[in-house]
Amino acid sequence: MKLVFLSSSDIHGYILPTDYQNQHDTDAPIGLARVSAIFKAEQARYGKENVILTDAGDYLQGSPLASYVHSVKNYRALSKYVAFDQAIGYDARCLGNHDFNYGLDYLKYFLSHNSSPIVNSNILDQTTNQPAFGNDYLIIEKNGLKIGLIGLTTQKVPSWEPAAHVAGLRFASAYEQASYYAQLLRPQVDVLAVLYHGGFEKDPESGQITEPATGENEGYQILTQIPEIDIMLTGHQHRRMSLVAHDTAIVQPGYRGEAVGKVVLEIDEQTRKIKTKTASLIDAKDFAPDPEIIKLAATLNKETQIWLDQPVAELAQPAPINNAEQARIKGAPFVNLLQQMQLYFTHADVSATAVMSDTAKGFGKSVTMRDILLNYPYANQLCKVKLTGQELREIIEYSLSFLTKDAKGQVTFLPAKRDQLFNFDIFYPINYQADIKKKPGHRLTKLELNGQPIEDRKTYYLAVNNYRAMGGGFYPGYVPEKITSILAKDYVQMFQEFLTKAKPQVDCKPNFLLQ
């Protein structure tokens, strides 16, 4: 007997096969419509009674369509957005950190109008200490088998969200809650699976440390210290993973619906014991989009396209990004413009930002809403952070640790860092140079502001988004206590105001040299 788990995660609002670069691109290898087609094909192959459909969070935010849905008042568009999820018919889903980006009322509307069961084992009501949403666990039956499901979300959500977005909630350790529920459920079920919007702090096979142990990702601890778990259906890190390690099948299906995680269990019909486990990824590009999802999304997509093409501002000169990777290594006019905007609103000394999208093209002279959202797709807020010169130096050195040199002597990114490039920050208007041949932590050869060297004991103010200021990306030096102000506006609002009122002159000159 075969039991099949299919898992999506980190859809981030990409429903249709488009990345919204233009109105006519509808053949991108991504999106919930392709995921739905995979689900239906696998259900036809194995029989619905043998297939479990799950999602590991980050569904509500991330795409231009999702931004439009949020912009429409009275939840009219959100009610249509819920229909996509309803059409899939998930057996269970958990929440992701970005599902909190638009606030609790928005999230609660989505959940209350969605019949897909939410399993939530670690987001607790502060008063009752009971799950604040959904079910603390689920036991479902498929073909006579009892399957236990635990649902977990990274405990770091309060570090990245405004207080109002997590008011009254306690995010418990995913490991601690998984341990408790695993022991509770194991005697009651034939198969035990974890849906986890979180990833791995160590390599699942070798145990090699891959990031600081901040509690953001507790996957390795869950994997190695809770033997009762048979399957881990993960997300959050946007990694493509499929393996069996420590007798546990693990999948993580990337980003934007580019793939579906698949776990197949071969189960002895007499003993109900698992005989074999396999894990794989099914690429969405190999499946035509589900016509049902395409039809459901047609009206909302049309409204989104009109909204995206509304003009926002005219620039005196363009601010392009010709190549995202080169922009990270050599700079680009759009990156400078974004930094100029952060300094405009904070009056800080220095600004830090990442190139947020690998498909970012920057701005032409005419800027539309589409341009803004394609270049900065995250629902972040802008912070002003108080640092010493020494702390600023350590932050920049950490960013430089993402880099190496290839066989031709060209500066490039370490392979292990390529799925984390949204954490590679660039700094402005400081003039800095680095020798990438040197040991990480000792690469800066020049660090000046306004022609003067950065002084270790002097105080500086840094403009940076709240994800980074709250500790996202594992940078040293960032702690909430160092934040002196948080701007109430989001980045779309800031761009609209900055471009129309400040009338900025784009700085096209690079201010750093990495060699």
C-alpha positions in Angstrom: 0.0 0.0 0.0 1.3 3.5 -0.9 0.6 6.7 1.0 1.6 9.9 -0.8 2.2 13.3 0.7 2.3 16.3 -1.7 3.5 19.6 -0.3 3.5 23.2 -1.6 5.0 26.0 0.3 6.0 29.7 -0.1 3.5 30.3 -2.9 3.8 34.0 -2.0 0.7 35.1 -4.0 1.9 33.6 -7.3 -1.3 32.1 -8.5 -0.9 32.3 -12.2 2.1 31.3 -14.4 3.5 34.8 -14.5 6.0 36.9 -12.7 4.2 40.1 -13.7 7.1 41.6 -15.6 4.6 42.4 -18.3 0.9 41.9 -19.0 1.5 39.2 -21.7 3.9 36.9 -19.9 1.7 33.9 -18.9 4.2 31.0 -19.4 6.4 31.3 -16.3 7.3 27.9 -14.8 5.7 28.9 -11.4 2.4 29.4 -9.7 -0.5 27.7 -7.9 -2.2 26.9 -11.1 0.7 24.6 -12.1 0.8 23.2 -8.5 -2.9 22.4 -8.8 -2.2 20.5 -12.0 0.5 18.4 -10.3 -1.9 17.6 -7.4 -4.6 16.4 -9.7 -2.2 14.3 -11.8 -0.8 12.6 -8.7 -4.3 12.0 -7.3 -5.3 10.4 -10.6 -2.1 8.3 -10.5 -2.4 7.0 -6.9 -6.1 7.6 -6.1 -7.4 10.4 -3.9 -7.8 8.1 -1.0 -4.0 7.6 -0.9 -2.9 11.2 -1.4 -2.6 14.0 1.3 -2.3 17.6 0.1 -0.5 20.1 2.4 0.9 23.6 2.3 3.6 25.0 4.6 2.7 28.7 4.6 3.6 32.1 3.1 0.5 32.2 0.9 -0.9 35.7 1.5 2.0 38.0 0.5 4.8 38.4 -2.0 3.4 38.9 -5.6 2.0 42.0 -7.3 -1.4 40.2 -7.3 -1.2 39.7 -3.6 -0.3 43.4 -3.1 -3.4 44.4 -5.2 -5.6 42.1 -3.2 -4.4 43.8 0.0 -4.9 47.2 -1.5 -8.7 46.7 -2.1 -10.8 47.7 0.9 -13.5 45.7 2.5 -11.8 42.4 1.6 -13.7 42.2 -1.7 -10.6 41.0 -3.5 -9.4 38.8 -0.6 -12.7 36.8 -0.8 -11.8 36.0 -4.4 -8.3 35.2 -3.4 -9.5 32.6 -0.9 -11.3 30.8 -3.7 -8.0 29.6 -5.2 -7.0 27.9 -2.0 -10.5 26.4 -1.6 -10.3 25.0 -5.1 -7.1 23.0 -4.2 -8.8 21.3 -1.3 -5.8 21.0 1.0 -6.0 18.4 3.7 -4.0 20.6 6.0 -1.9 23.8 6.0 0.2 25.8 8.4 1.0 29.5 8.6 4.1 31.2 7.4 5.8 34.4 8.8 4.7 36.5 5.8 1.1 35.5 6.4 1.2 38.0 9.2 2.5 40.9 7.0 -0.9 42.5 6.5 -2.1 42.2 10.1 -4.3 40.0 12.2 -7.7 41.2 10.9 -6.6 40.3 7.3 -5.2 36.9 8.4 -8.3 36.1 10.4 -10.6 36.9 7.5 -8.6 34.6 5.2 -8.8 31.8 7.8 -12.4 32.2 8.7 -13.5 32.1 5.0 -11.3 29.1 4.2 -12.3 25.5 4.8 -8.8 24.1 4.4 -7.9 22.9 7.9 -5.2 24.9 9.7 -2.9 22.9 11.9 -1.1 25.2 14.4 0.8 23.7 17.2 3.0 26.6 18.3 1.2 30.0 17.8 -0.5 30.3 21.1 -2.9 32.8 22.7 -1.0 34.6 25.4 -3.9 34.4 27.8 -5.1 30.8 27.4 -1.8 29.3 26.1 -4.0 27.4 23.6 -3.6 27.6 19.8 -4.6 31.0 18.6 -5.7 29.7 15.2 -7.0 26.4 13.8 -6.2 23.0 15.4 -3.3 22.1 17.7 -2.9 18.9 15.7 -4.9 16.8 13.2 -5.5 13.1 12.8 -6.9 12.3 9.4 -7.7 8.9 7.8 -6.7 7.8 4.3 -7.5 4.4 3.1 -7.8 3.1 6.6 -4.6 4.6 7.8 -4.4 7.2 10.6 -2.1 10.1 9.9 -1.1 12.6 12.5 -0.2 16.1 11.5 1.7 18.7 13.5 1.8 22.3 12.2 4.6 24.7 13.1 5.7 28.2 12.2 9.1 29.8 12.9 9.2 31.3 16.3 10.9 34.5 15.0 7.8 36.1 13.6 7.5 38.7 16.4 11.1 39.8 15.6 10.1 40.8 12.1 6.5 42.1 12.5 5.0 45.3 14.0 3.7 44.6 17.5 0.1 45.0 16.3 0.5 42.1 13.8 1.3 39.7 16.6 -0.7 41.2 19.5 -1.8 38.7 22.0 0.2 35.9 20.5 3.1 33.8 21.8 5.3 32.0 19.3 6.6 28.9 21.1 9.7 27.0 20.0 8.8 24.7 17.1 11.1 22.0 18.5 9.5 22.1 22.0 6.0 21.9 20.6 6.9 19.2 18.0 8.4 17.1 20.8 5.3 17.4 22.9 2.8 16.6 20.2 5.0 13.8 18.7 4.8 11.9 22.0 1.1 12.6 22.3 0.3 11.5 18.7 2.7 8.6 18.0 0.6 6.0 19.9 -2.5 7.1 18.1 -1.4 7.1 14.5 0.2 4.9 11.8 2.1 7.8 10.2 3.3 11.1 11.8 4.1 14.1 9.7 5.2 17.7 10.5 4.3 20.7 8.4 6.9 23.3 9.3 7.3 26.8 8.0 10.9 26.8 9.0 14.1 25.2 7.7 17.3 23.7 8.8 20.1 25.3 11.0 22.4 22.4 10.1 22.9 20.2 7.0 20.3 17.4 7.5 22.8 14.7 6.5 26.2 15.9 7.7 25.1 18.0 10.7 27.4 20.8 9.6 26.3 24.2 10.9 24.8 26.3 8.1 23.6 29.3 10.2 23.7 30.7 13.7 21.3 29.0 16.1 18.8 31.9 16.6 15.7 29.7 16.8 14.5 30.8 13.4 15.1 27.4 11.9 14.9 24.4 14.2 14.6 21.7 11.6 17.8 19.8 12.4 17.0 19.6 16.1 13.5 18.3 15.2 14.9 15.8 12.8 17.6 14.4 15.0 15.9 14.6 18.4 12.3 13.6 17.8 12.5 10.1 16.3 8.7 9.7 16.4 8.4 11.8 13.2 8.3 10.1 9.9 8.0 13.0 7.5 9.0 16.7 7.5 7.2 19.0 5.0 9.1 22.2 5.3 9.4 25.7 3.8 10.6 29.3 4.7 14.1 29.0 3.4 13.0 28.7 -0.3 15.3 25.8 -0.7 14.8 22.8 -3.0 15.2 19.8 -0.8 14.2 16.1 -1.1 16.0 13.4 0.9 15.6 10.8 3.5 17.9 11.4 6.6 17.7 10.0 10.1 14.9 7.7 8.9 12.8 10.8 8.1 11.6 11.9 4.6 12.2 15.6 4.1 11.0 17.9 1.3 11.1 21.7 0.7 9.7 22.8 -2.6 11.4 26.1 -3.4 9.5 29.4 -4.0 6.5 30.7 -5.8 5.2 27.2 -6.7 8.2 26.2 -8.7 7.9 22.7 -7.4 5.9 20.3 -5.3 7.4 18.1 -2.6 6.5 14.5 -2.8 6.9 11.8 -0.2 5.9 8.2 -0.9 5.5 5.7 1.9 5.3 2.0 1.2 3.2 0.6 4.0 2.6 -3.1 5.0 -1.1 -3.7 4.7 -1.1 -6.2 7.6 1.1 -4.5 10.2 0.5 -0.9 9.0 4.2 -0.3 9.4 6.2 1.8 7.0 8.5 -0.4 4.8 10.1 2.3 2.7 10.2 6.1 2.3 11.2 8.1 -0.7 11.3 11.9 -1.2 11.4 13.9 -4.5 10.4 17.2 -6.1 8.1 17.5 -9.0 8.9 20.5 -11.2 6.0 22.8 -12.0 7.4 23.7 -15.4 6.5 20.2 -16.7 2.8 20.7 -16.1 0.3 22.9 -17.9 -1.6 25.2 -15.5 -4.9 23.9 -14.2 -7.7 25.6 -16.2 -9.9 25.7 -13.1 -7.5 28.0 -11.3 -6.9 30.1 -14.4 -10.6 30.7 -14.8 -11.1 31.5 -11.1 -8.2 34.1 -11.2 -9.2 35.8 -14.5 -11.1 38.8 -13.1 -8.7 39.4 -10.3 -5.7 39.2 -12.6 -7.3 41.7 -15.0 -7.9 44.1 -12.1 -4.3 43.6 -10.9 -2.8 44.3 -14.4 -4.7 47.6 -14.7 -3.6 48.6 -11.1 0.0 47.7 -11.9 0.2 49.9 -14.9 -1.0 53.1 -13.2 1.7 55.7 -13.4 3.4 56.8 -10.2 6.1 59.3 -11.2 8.5 60.6 -13.9 12.3 60.6 -13.3 14.7 62.9 -14.9 16.9 60.0 -15.7 16.4 56.2 -15.5 17.6 54.1 -12.6 18.2 50.6 -14.1 19.4 47.3 -12.9 20.9 45.6 -16.0 21.8 42.4 -14.1 20.9 41.5 -10.5 24.0 39.7 -9.7 26.3 42.4 -11.1 24.2 45.0 -9.2 25.1 43.2 -6.0 28.8 43.1 -6.7 29.3 46.3 -8.6 26.3 48.5 -7.7 23.5 49.9 -9.9 21.6 53.2 -10.2 18.4 51.7 -8.8 20.1 50.4 -5.7 21.5 53.9 -5.1 18.0 55.4 -5.6 16.6 53.0 -3.0 19.3 54.0 -0.6 18.7 57.6 -1.3 15.1 57.1 -0.4 15.9 55.4 2.9 18.2 58.3 3.8 15.5 60.8 2.8 13.0 59.4 5.3 15.3 58.6 8.2 18.0 61.3 7.9 20.5 58.5 8.8 24.2 58.6 8.0 24.3 55.3 6.1 21.8 53.2 4.3 21.8 49.4 3.8 19.7 47.3 1.4 19.8 44.2 -0.7 18.8 43.6 -4.3 15.4 42.1 -3.4 14.6 40.3 -6.7 16.7 38.3 -9.1 14.4 39.6 -11.9 14.6 43.2 -10.8 15.1 45.6 -13.7 15.1 48.9 -11.8 13.2 52.0 -13.1 12.9 53.7 -16.4 12.0 57.4 -16.6 8.3 56.5 -16.3 7.7 54.6 -13.0 4.5 52.5 -12.5 3.2 50.5 -9.6 4.4 47.4 -11.4 8.0 48.7 -11.4 7.9 49.4 -7.7 6.5 46.0 -6.7 8.7 44.0 -9.1 11.8 45.7 -7.7 10.8 45.6 -4.0 8.2 42.8 -3.4 8.5 42.6 0.4 6.1 44.2 2.9 8.8 45.7 5.0 9.0 48.8 7.1 12.0 51.2 7.3 14.0 51.5 10.5 16.7 53.8 11.9 19.3 51.9 13.9 22.0 53.3 16.3 25.4 51.7 15.9 29.0 52.2 16.7 31.5 52.4 13.9 32.9 49.1 15.0 29.4 47.5 14.8 28.9 49.0 11.3 32.2 47.6 10.2 31.3 44.1 11.5 27.9 44.3 9.7 29.6 45.1 6.4 32.3 42.4 6.9 29.5 39.9 7.4 27.9 40.8 4.1 31.3 40.5 2.4 31.5 36.9 3.8 28.9 35.9 1.1 31.6 36.3 -1.5 34.4 34.3 -3.0 36.5 34.3 -6.2 36.0 31.9 -9.1 38.7 30.1 -11.1 39.1 33.2 -13.3 39.6 35.5 -10.3 36.2 37.1 -10.6 34.2 38.0 -7.5 31.2 35.8 -7.1 28.9 34.3 -4.5 29.6 31.2 -2.5 27.4 28.3 -3.7 26.0 27.9 -0.2 24.8 31.5 -0.2 23.0 31.6 -3.5 19.6 30.9 -2.1 20.1 33.7 0.5 21.1 36.6 -1.7 18.2 38.7 -0.3 20.4 38.7 2.8 23.4 40.2 1.0 23.4 43.9 1.8 25.0 46.9 0.0 25.9 50.1 1.9 25.6 53.7 0.8 26.9 56.5 0.6 30.0 55.3 2.5 33.0 54.6 0.3 34.2 51.1 0.9 36.6 48.7 -0.7 37.3 45.0 0.0 39.8 42.4 -0.9 37.9 39.1 -1.3 41.0 37.0 -1.2 41.4 37.9 2.5 39.9 35.9 5.3 36.2 36.7 6.0 35.9 39.2 8.7 39.1 41.0 7.6 38.3 42.0 4.0 37.6 45.7 4.3 40.6 47.8 3.1 38.8 51.1 3.0 35.7 52.4 4.9 35.0 56.1 4.7 32.0 58.4 5.1 32.2 61.9 3.6 35.9 61.5 3.0 36.6 60.6 6.7 37.4 57.1 8.0 34.6 55.4 10.0 35.6 55.6 13.7 35.1 52.5 15.8 33.8 54.3 18.9 31.8 57.0 17.1 28.0 56.7 16.9 26.4 56.3 13.4 22.8 55.9 12.3 21.9 53.3 9.7 18.7 53.1 7.6 17.6 49.6 7.0 14.4 47.5 6.7 12.8 46.0 9.8 13.5 42.4 8.8 17.2 43.2 9.0 17.0 45.5 12.0 15.2 42.8 13.9 17.9 40.2 13.3 16.9 38.7 9.9 19.8 37.3 7.9 21.9 36.5 11.0 23.9 39.7 10.8 25.9 40.7 13.9 25.0 44.0 15.7 21.3 44.1 15.0 19.0 43.9 18.0 15.6 45.5 18.6 17.0 47.7 21.3 19.2 49.6 18.8 16.2 50.7 16.7 15.5 54.4 17.3 12.5 54.8 15.0 10.3 52.7 12.7 8.5 54.5 9.8 4.8 53.7 9.6 4.8 53.8 5.8 5.5 50.7 3.7 7.9 50.7 0.8 5.3 51.3 -1.9 4.0 54.4 0.0 7.6 55.6 0.5 8.4 55.2 -3.2 5.3 57.1 -4.2 6.0 60.0 -1.9 9.8 60.1 -2.5 9.6 60.0 -6.3 6.8 62.7 -6.5 7.8 65.1 -3.7 11.6 64.8 -3.4 12.2 64.8 -7.2 15.4 62.8 -6.7 18.5 63.0 -8.9 19.6 59.4 -9.4 23.2 58.8 -8.3 24.7 56.6 -11.0 28.2 56.4 -9.5 29.4 53.3 -7.7 30.5 53.9 -4.1 32.2 50.5 -3.4 34.8 48.3 -5.0 35.0 44.5 -4.4 38.1 42.9 -5.8 
